[in-house]
């Protein structure tokens, strides 16, 4: 029995810490894509604010808020899914599962990696947004913590589901593992309201916790009072998504062990 419950989790986090700190290209990847997205959308918002009527000033700032908060969810998802894929790519997966590491410790370690990725990238993005576009993420005040918390929880759920896909179908599902956040992004209402979607797609958006977070973000920026209600709904949905993702991953892991899929995935 593990005398120190968090030693396995710490070991998993340290493994990826050394992986990124000793490889400059991996560290570069952490910042390149989010900064690229921020600059593209930031320059677009500047263009719209200069060429459009005055009333577009608030809507275009929603884009920058959406970019920053979207990166929280995306990095949390990648922290779980890509960390798992790293073990697949390096054929280290069997070593992980024969080690004295319980499944919940492995998942918790991946979630911690996702949290650290957010802690690293979001401050850099926030400074760039403030320096280049005078957008201050701290204007969200105390709402910033529940915004981040809800998006982290949903990102972890998506990461566990992505890992379940790889466990069940091997590296053939690797593309889906990368694409899963973007498959949901059109329904997440990152850059527009849920009402913008066609009526038959709105229930899909409302079933996603992140949609309620981005709607709450826009309410907060507009000075409206519906922020807490949206975040409460998001948290309730996150509990359902986390429970579902955990059960799916546990179920698929059982199938993988029973059918010998772990060996297949680890040696592809």
RAJO-V920869 format. One record per pair of residues at least 24 apart in sequence whose C-alpha atoms are under 10 Angstrom apart, sorted by the first residue. I is the first residue (numbers start at 0). J is the second residue. Records with the same first field share a line. If there is no record, write none. Layout:
I = J + J
//
This chain:
0 = 99
1 = 99 + 100 + 101
4 = 104
5 = 104 + 107 + 108
6 = 100 + 104
7 = 98 + 99 + 100 + 101 + 104 + 105 + 107 + 108
8 = 100 + 101 + 103 + 104 + 105 + 106 + 107 + 108 + 109 + 110 + 111 + 112
9 = 104 + 107 + 108 + 111 + 112
10 = 100 + 105 + 108
11 = 82 + 95 + 100 + 104 + 105 + 106 + 107 + 108 + 109 + 111 + 112
12 = 82 + 105 + 107 + 108 + 109 + 110 + 111 + 112 + 113 + 115
13 = 108 + 112
14 = 82 + 112
15 = 78 + 82 + 85 + 108 + 109 + 112
16 = 112 + 115
18 = 85
29 = 74 + 116 + 117 + 119 + 120
30 = 116 + 119 + 120 + 121 + 123 + 124
31 = 120
32 = 70
33 = 66 + 67 + 69 + 70 + 73 + 74 + 120 + 121 + 123 + 124
34 = 66 + 67 + 70 + 120 + 121 + 123 + 124 + 125 + 127 + 128
36 = 63 + 66 + 67 + 70 + 124
37 = 62 + 63 + 64 + 65 + 66 + 67 + 70 + 124 + 125 + 127 + 128 + 132
38 = 63 + 66 + 124 + 127 + 128 + 131 + 132
40 = 65 + 66
41 = 66 + 127 + 128 + 131 + 132 + 134
42 = 131 + 132
44 = 132
45 = 132
57 = 217 + 220 + 221
58 = 190 + 191 + 217 + 220 + 221
59 = 190
60 = 132 + 134 + 190 + 217 + 220
61 = 189 + 190 + 191 + 213 + 214 + 216 + 217 + 218 + 220 + 221
62 = 189 + 190 + 191 + 217
63 = 125 + 128 + 132 + 134 + 135 + 136 + 190
64 = 125 + 128 + 134 + 135 + 136 + 139 + 189 + 190 + 213 + 216 + 217 + 220
65 = 188 + 189 + 190 + 191 + 212 + 213 + 214 + 216 + 217
66 = 124 + 128 + 189 + 190
67 = 120 + 121 + 122 + 124 + 125 + 128 + 136
68 = 121 + 136 + 143 + 146 + 147 + 150 + 151 + 189 + 209 + 212 + 213 + 216
69 = 147 + 150 + 154 + 180 + 184 + 187 + 189 + 190 + 209 + 213
70 = 116 + 117 + 120 + 121 + 124 + 150 + 154
71 = 113 + 114 + 116 + 117 + 118 + 120 + 121 + 146 + 147 + 148 + 149 + 150 + 151 + 153 + 154
72 = 113 + 114 + 117 + 147 + 148 + 149 + 150 + 151 + 152 + 153 + 154 + 155 + 157 + 180 + 209
73 = 113 + 116 + 117 + 150 + 151 + 153 + 154 + 155 + 157 + 158 + 177 + 179 + 180 + 181 + 184
74 = 112 + 113 + 114 + 115 + 116 + 117 + 118 + 119 + 120 + 121 + 150 + 151 + 154 + 155 + 158 + 180
75 = 109 + 110 + 111 + 112 + 113 + 114 + 115 + 116 + 117 + 150 + 151 + 152 + 153 + 154 + 155 + 156 + 157 + 158
76 = 109 + 110 + 113 + 114 + 150 + 151 + 152 + 153 + 154 + 155 + 156 + 157 + 158 + 159 + 160 + 161 + 176 + 177 + 179 + 180
77 = 109 + 110 + 112 + 113 + 116 + 154 + 155 + 157 + 158 + 161 + 176 + 177 + 180
78 = 108 + 109 + 110 + 111 + 112 + 113 + 114 + 115 + 116 + 117 + 154 + 155 + 158
79 = 105 + 106 + 107 + 108 + 109 + 110 + 111 + 112 + 113 + 114 + 154 + 155 + 156 + 157 + 158 + 159 + 160 + 161 + 162
80 = 106 + 109 + 110 + 113 + 154 + 155 + 157 + 158 + 159 + 160 + 161 + 162 + 163 + 165 + 173 + 176 + 177
81 = 109 + 112 + 113 + 158 + 161 + 162 + 173 + 176 + 177
82 = 106 + 108 + 109 + 110 + 112 + 113 + 158 + 162
83 = 109 + 158 + 159 + 161 + 162 + 165 + 166
84 = 161 + 162 + 165 + 170 + 173 + 176 + 177
86 = 265
87 = 165 + 166 + 169 + 170 + 173 + 261 + 264 + 265 + 266 + 267
88 = 170 + 264 + 265 + 266 + 267
89 = 265 + 266
90 = 262 + 264 + 265 + 266 + 267
91 = 265 + 266
92 = 261 + 262 + 264 + 265 + 266
93 = 261 + 262 + 264 + 265 + 266
94 = 265
96 = 261
102 = 248 + 249 + 252
103 = 245 + 249
106 = 155 + 158 + 159 + 162 + 245 + 248
107 = 155
109 = 155 + 158 + 159
110 = 151 + 152 + 154 + 155 + 156 + 158 + 159
111 = 155
113 = 151 + 154 + 155 + 158
114 = 147 + 148 + 151 + 152 + 154 + 155
117 = 147 + 151
138 = 219 + 220
139 = 216 + 219 + 220
140 = 219
142 = 215 + 216 + 219 + 226 + 227 + 230
143 = 216
145 = 212 + 227 + 230 + 231 + 233 + 234
146 = 209 + 211 + 212 + 213 + 215 + 216 + 226 + 230 + 233 + 234
147 = 212
148 = 212 + 230 + 234
149 = 208 + 209 + 211 + 212 + 230 + 231 + 233 + 234 + 235 + 236 + 237 + 238
150 = 208 + 209 + 210 + 212 + 213 + 233 + 234 + 237
151 = 209 + 237
152 = 208 + 209 + 233 + 234 + 236 + 237 + 238 + 240 + 241
153 = 207 + 208 + 209 + 233 + 234 + 236 + 237 + 238 + 239 + 240 + 241 + 244
154 = 180 + 208 + 209 + 237 + 241
155 = 237 + 240 + 241 + 244 + 245
156 = 237 + 238 + 239 + 240 + 241 + 242 + 243 + 244 + 245 + 248
157 = 183 + 240 + 241 + 244
158 = 244
159 = 241 + 243 + 244 + 245 + 246 + 247 + 248 + 249
160 = 240 + 241 + 243 + 244 + 245 + 246 + 247 + 248 + 251
161 = 244 + 248
162 = 244 + 247 + 248 + 251 + 252
163 = 244 + 245 + 247 + 248 + 249 + 250 + 251 + 252 + 255
164 = 247 + 248 + 251
165 = 251 + 261 + 264
166 = 248 + 251 + 252 + 253 + 254 + 255 + 256 + 260 + 261 + 263 + 264 + 265
167 = 248 + 251 + 252 + 254 + 255 + 258 + 260 + 261 + 264
168 = 255 + 260 + 263 + 264
169 = 260 + 261 + 263 + 264 + 265 + 266 + 267
170 = 263 + 264 + 265 + 267
171 = 264 + 267
183 = 207 + 209
184 = 209 + 210
186 = 210
187 = 211 + 212 + 213 + 214
188 = 212 + 213 + 214
189 = 213 + 214 + 216 + 217
190 = 214 + 217
191 = 217
192 = 217
205 = 232 + 233 + 236
206 = 232 + 233 + 236 + 237 + 240
207 = 232 + 233 + 236 + 237 + 240
208 = 232 + 233 + 234 + 235 + 236 + 237 + 238 + 239 + 240
209 = 233 + 234 + 236 + 237
211 = 236
//
